[in-house]
């Protein structure tokens, strides 16, 4: 070590002695630490730095006190006397050394002697804030994101990277999120790549990234709202392909064959419907929110359930009459016999409520009294409109 490095350190200590707060970084003193890798204690290090190269007399450099060793981490206190000052009033600065990289003080005033090269920093190069949106294509398939990072200026070997890729979407009635996790490795400051992909999980929304690099210590990177994952609607032809006309009619009235709105989020309709079939009770799963064939499959299941429920409506009324919960005239309720009756009832039930109401003709208490089905007053009209569409589909 030459005198230039010694005076750099001495100057900082003198400045610290003058009670100037904050960190003082000596960027040109790298060799102070690099050349001391064989020094096995803080005391020897200080002696090396000061005594061997100091113009001071040896009695002006006091012994390092309170020396504690934790493997390669050394802490202690060095006393010294400034030239021209009273030797009975030594000045002191408390030091920490983590060989061979850092020398700094642990008290409020701070002296840092030269890291070995530039500061170590975790850098993520992809994706960055403002990255283009990713699209859940109408095939459908989830997009795969490529994540890249490196530990800048690191030179001590293998680095383990732990990745968290969070996708979160706030919708009118709910918030959904999923965290994709993975890991990758690299040597020193070499770049690492992690391919975020999971075709079994469909979710869109805002993307945030959390990266933990495990090296000589932990380095953390966090970035929120760096890009969005959006949904792409099927074409009307894709939506109608392979399903019956009844389901096509439902999708037309519920969403005009759309799964997503103009922002790429699941299409919402009050009070809680989402997607191409406006699934709401029970609520659509996350998969049904972002995967339109899954939503369509649920639409088919719900419609079949409603149609079966509608077909059983006349029988339930007769059972209520037999148990005395309805007048005897309801013992004569007839089945739905025409396709119009059956489909209007099923369409209306998909929306809400029954399409038909049984009206007795005669004395309600007479078990021989007949009756007829009439359109239920106060119905929403969904069943009638859907039936008209079924009769004359506008897409044909």
SULPEZI-V645504 format. One record per helix or strand of 3 or more residues. SS is the DSSP state (H for helix, E for strand). FROM is the first residue (numbers start at 1). LEN is the number of residues. Records with the same first field share a line. If there is no record, write none. Layout:
SS=FROM-LEN / FROM-LEN
This chain:
H=3-15 / 30-5 / 42-10 / 58-3 / 236-5 / 245-11 / 286-5 / 292-20 / 313-10 / 328-5 / 339-13 / 382-10
E=23-4 / 65-6 / 73-8 / 91-8 / 102-4 / 110-4 / 121-6 / 134-4 / 145-8 / 158-13 / 175-13 / 192-5 / 205-10 / 218-14 / 356-6 / 370-6
